[in-house]
Amino acid sequence: MSSSKTIFPKIEWGRRWFPSLDTCRTHYGVTPDCTVVWNDNATKIIAVGDNHLGQFEGEADIAGVGVIYAFIFITGVSLSATFIRNLEMGFLLFKQLVIKAYKYTLACRLFGGKCLKHRKDRHLRDEETRFKNWCLHAGWFPALNTKLNLKESQDPSNDITLPLEPVIFSCSAQQILLGLAYLFVTIGPQSCTISAYHYNLINDLLSVSTATHLLALLLTRQYLKENALAFVRLLVSTFIITVQMIFLPRRGAIFGVMKFPTDITRHPDYAVMFRDKNFMMVPQICLLEGSNLDRFGPGFDANLKQYIQYINVTNPSLLDTPSWWDNSVDGWEIAQTVAYFIAAIVTVVLLAWRLLARWEWFSEKVLNVDPHTSSRRRRTASELFREAKAYDLPLAWMFGKFWPTQYFPDICILISAVVLWLDIRAIDRKRDWVQGSGWLSKDDNGRSDEDNFMTFGQVPPIIFTVFTGIEVLVALKECWKRWRRHKRGSESSDEDNAEEQLPFASPNPTHSECREYPEGYHPIGHMKSLSFTTTESIPLQIRHDRRNRP
């Protein structure tokens, strides 16, 4: 066997997905102009190819205000919905701690007997049931789930913030469509002409969408409602994130004296240098030459080694601040992507486990359950991390043995929030720089094409944003209805003792008890014969006869 033979054969579509200068010329017929023209003193870039200062046409479909605001708004909505559910959990946890602390206080024991009356005990039991329901259907705090011995037969209707889960799920679906559109821009023929500025914006926005996919994968049961659809969604979102992760180390390339710019600093000492000597408007394909992933084989291995070295050397700490000069990529993006892949692996194992559970022999011999009679509740990936139950999935049991992995969903939410904040700041710095650099061509009002949100390519993201806003309002209205219904249910429990005094009333009437009335009693006649002036003189059992009415 020849030593030059590689395990991975040369694949032509690899060249097209990760193009270089040669690929642009041969496959797409595009020849990028990488010429950088300086002024006479070599202190300022005045032209890049045929694009002179003030003549650069903006990419409204990529960096328009409508697209950027749509990405940030959708991700912000999903994070806000997650925080609201977290606040409800914290409120219920606080009430449980107060209730249990009161039950075991010294003052409660000194008074003797029951420390709370019967009607108060019933109210507290309702609150405990609501708290258990929340733990079941949201999957938070695995230690509490284990200590409370939660049952799977609890009714999810008491979960007030449950309608927010479809909002997170819908945001993920929208980000998948927008992410695919951006992905085709970066791997298609347009990647031969877009600038490094737009390339950076695409990476930042794809990183923002990764947070939405991670939250939807961990916290929504709709994601796993249908096995086939869940697998397709997981496959597409993982493909987008994988390609975006390959784009990150490509920004660590050095081509001659030009380094790929990844961010803009606002330090006053370097303001002039960053404005005049920045390579942001150079075509990104020119800056990536020499580090492109043009085929799978030795090229893939070399790029992977460069990626690992790039992470360790350029960005040794996750807390490093990105800067243009040291050419770094924020490590929080890498941490978020790694967290997504961990959750994706757990989800894939869960889907495979479900398919095996349908096999009768596997259910009887391995799970020790009857597949015809057992009906197990669907669990999210978050609940798999939090509930240490071996009969559902051995992997979940393994994660539940160690407390850091039990709180893995909370860590993912924190990472997503940090990434969203850092990306918003990075996008804002880039937009401020490009508006003040003088590169973009502007109209008489001083506005470029990227400042106009009415272009055709920005209409779909804006429509998605409007639909998301409407869905949020509907979900909040449903949450309000659930809260009011729960509040009325708590207040009605105080009147149960008075209702028990009626001869034909029952605290929990069944279907048959509702039809058992006293002899000669008719509900409609009883209501018609009521007099609001002498209510105290009306007996409890009224005999009504229409023929004897005056």
C-alpha positions, 0 to 999 in steps of 0.5 A, spaced: 500 500 500 502 506 498 504 511 503 500 517 499 494 513 499 489 517 504 483 514 508 478 519 505 478 520 498 478 526 494 471 529 494 469 535 489 463 537 493 468 539 498 472 544 494 465 547 492 463 548 500 469 550 502 472 554 496 479 557 495 481 562 489 482 556 484 475 553 486 472 560 484 475 560 478 474 553 476 467 551 478 464 558 479 467 562 473 469 568 478 476 571 479 476 575 486 480 581 485 485 581 491 488 588 490 489 593 496 491 600 494 494 604 499 495 612 499 501 615 497 504 615 504 501 608 505 497 610 511 490 609 509 487 603 504 483 607 499 481 602 494 480 594 494 480 591 487 475 596 483 471 598 489 474 605 491 473 609 498 465 611 498 463 606 492 462 599 496 455 597 494 452 594 501 449 587 502 442 589 504 440 581 504 446 579 508 447 585 513 441 589 513 438 592 519 432 588 518 435 581 518 440 583 524 434 585 528 430 579 526 436 574 528 437 578 535 429 579 536 428 571 535 433 569 540 432 574 545 424 572 545 427 564 546 431 566 552 426 571 555 421 565 555 426 561 558 427 566 563 420 567 565 419 559 566 425 559 570 422 565 575 416 561 576 420 555 578 424 560 583 417 563 586 415 556 587 421 553 590 421 559 595 414 558 597 415 550 598 421 552 602 417 557 606 411 552 607 416 547 610 420 551 614 413 554 617 411 546 618 417 545 623 418 551 627 418 551 634 412 556 635 408 551 630 409 545 635 408 549 642 401 551 640 400 543 639 395 540 634 395 541 627 399 548 626 394 549 620 387 549 619 384 543 614 382 549 609 389 551 609 392 544 609 388 543 603 391 550 599 398 548 601 397 541 598 394 544 592 401 548 592 405 542 593 402 539 587 403 545 582 410 545 584 411 538 583 407 539 576 412 544 574 418 540 576 415 534 572 414 538 565 419 543 565 425 538 568 428 543 573 432 541 579 433 534 579 435 533 586 428 536 588 425 531 583 428 525 586 426 527 593 419 529 592 418 522 589 414 525 583 409 521 579 408 521 572 400 522 572 400 529 574 396 534 570 400 539 566 394 544 566 397 547 572 403 549 569 402 556 568 408 558 563 407 551 559 405 555 553 411 559 552 415 552 550 411 553 543 414 560 542 421 557 543 420 551 538 417 556 533 423 561 534 428 555 533 424 553 526 425 560 524 432 560 525 433 554 521 430 557 515 434 563 516 441 559 518 440 555 511 439 561 507 446 564 510 449 558 509 448 557 502 451 564 501 457 562 505 459 556 501 456 558 494 458 562 489 457 568 493 462 567 498 467 568 492 465 576 492 463 577 499 467 581 504 470 580 510 466 584 514 459 581 511 463 574 513 464 576 520 457 578 521 454 571 518 458 568 523 456 572 529 448 571 527 449 564 526 452 563 533 446 567 535 442 562 532 445 556 535 443 559 542 436 558 540 437 551 537 440 549 544 434 552 548 429 548 543 433 542 544 433 542 551 427 545 554 421 543 549 417 537 548 415 539 541 422 537 539 421 530 540 413 529 539 415 526 533 421 521 532 422 522 524 421 530 524 425 530 531 431 527 527 430 531 521 430 537 525 436 535 529 440 533 523 439 540 519 440 544 525 447 540 527 449 541 519 448 548 520 452 549 526 457 544 524 459 548 518 459 554 522 464 551 527 468 550 520 468 557 519 471 559 525 478 557 524 478 559 517 478 566 520 485 565 523 488 565 517 494 569 515 495 571 508 502 575 507 501 581 511 494 581 511 490 578 517 483 576 517 480 581 521 474 578 526 473 584 531 473 592 531 476 595 537 474 602 540 480 604 544 482 611 542 489 610 541 488 605 535 481 608 532 485 611 526 489 605 525 482 601 525 479 606 521 484 607 515 488 600 515 483 595 516 482 589 511 474 588 513 472 590 506 477 585 502 474 579 499 474 574 505 476 569 500 483 573 499 484 572 506 482 565 507 487 563 501 492 558 504 488 555 510 481 553 506 478 546 507 478 544 499 478 536 500 477 531 505 483 527 507 490 530 509 487 537 508 481 536 513 486 533 518 491 539 517 485 544 518 483 540 524 490 541 527 490 548 525 483 549 529 486 546 535 492 550 535 488 556 533 483 555 540 489 553 544 494 559 542 490 565 540 484 564 545 487 560 551 481 562 555 474 562 554 474 569 558 478 572 553 476 579 550 476 578 542 480 583 538 482 585 531 489 585 532 490 578 535 485 575 531 481 571 536 474 568 536 470 569 542 471 562 546 464 562 548 462 561 541 466 554 542 463 553 549 456 554 546 457 549 540 460 544 544 454 544 549 449 543 543 453 537 541 453 534 547 445 535 548 445 533 540 448 526 542 443 525 548 437 526 544 440 521 538 441 516 543 434 518 546 431 517 539 434 510 538 432 508 545 425 509 543 425 505 537 428 499 540 423 500 546 418 499 540 421 492 539 417 487 543 423 483 545 427 489 547 421 492 552 420 485 555 427 483 556 431 489 557 426 494 560 422 489 563 415 492 561 410 490 557 410 494 551 402 494 550 400 496 557 406 501 559 405 508 557 411 513 559 411 520 558 415 523 553 421 527 556 426 532 553 433 532 553 433 537 559 429 532 563 434 526 561 440 530 564 436 532 570 432 525 572 436 519 574 432 514 572 435 508 569 429 505 566 428 511 561 435 511 559 442 509 562 445 515 559 441 519 563 442 515 569 450 516 568 449 524 567 444 524 574 450 521 578 454 527 578 451 534 580 455 538 575 451 534 569 444 535 572 445 542 572 447 542 565 441 545 562 442 551 567 449 552 564 447 552 557 442 557 558 447 562 562 452 560 556 447 562 551 445 569 554 453 571 554 454 569 547 448 573 545 450 579 549 457 578 546 455 578 539 450 584 539 456 588 542 461 585 536 455 586 531 454 593 534 462 595 533 462 592 526 456 596 524 459 603 527 465 602 524 463 601 517 458 607 517 464 611 519 469 608 515 466 611 508 467 605 504 459 604 503 456 608 498 450 612 500 444 616 498 443 624 498 440 623 505 446 619 508 443 612 508 446 606 505 443 600 502 444 596 509 440 601 512 434 600 508 429 594 511 425 594 505 429 590 500 426 584 498 431 579 501 429 582 508 422 581 508 422 574 510 425 575 516 421 581 518 415 577 517 418 571 521 419 577 527 412 579 526 409 572 527 413 571 533 411 577 536 404 575 535 405 568 538 408 571 544 402 575 545 398 569 544 402 565 549 402 570 554 395 571 554 394 563 555 399 564 561 395 569 564 388 565 563 392 559 567 394 564 572 387 567 573 384 560 573 389 557 578 388 563 583 380 562 582 382 555 584 386 557 590 380 562 593 375 557 592 378 552 596 377 556 602 369 556 601 369 548 601 368 547 608 361 552 607 359 548 601 360 541 605 354 544 610 349 543 604 345 536 605 346 535 597 353 538 596 359 534 595 367 537 596 368 533 589 362 531 586 362 525 581 358 525 575 352 521 578 352 525 585 350 531 581 344 528 578 341 526 585 337 531 588 332 531 593 325 529 592 321 534 588 327 539 587 328 541 580 334 546 579 331 551 574 325 551 578 329 553 585 333 558 581 326 562 579 323 561 586 329 565 589 328 572 592 333 576 594 329 580 599 328 574 604 334 569 603 334 567 610 327 565 610 328 560 604 329 553 606 334 549 603 329 544 599 324 548 595 318 544 592 316 548 586 309 547 583 308 551 577 300 550 578 300 553 585 304 560 583 300 566 584 
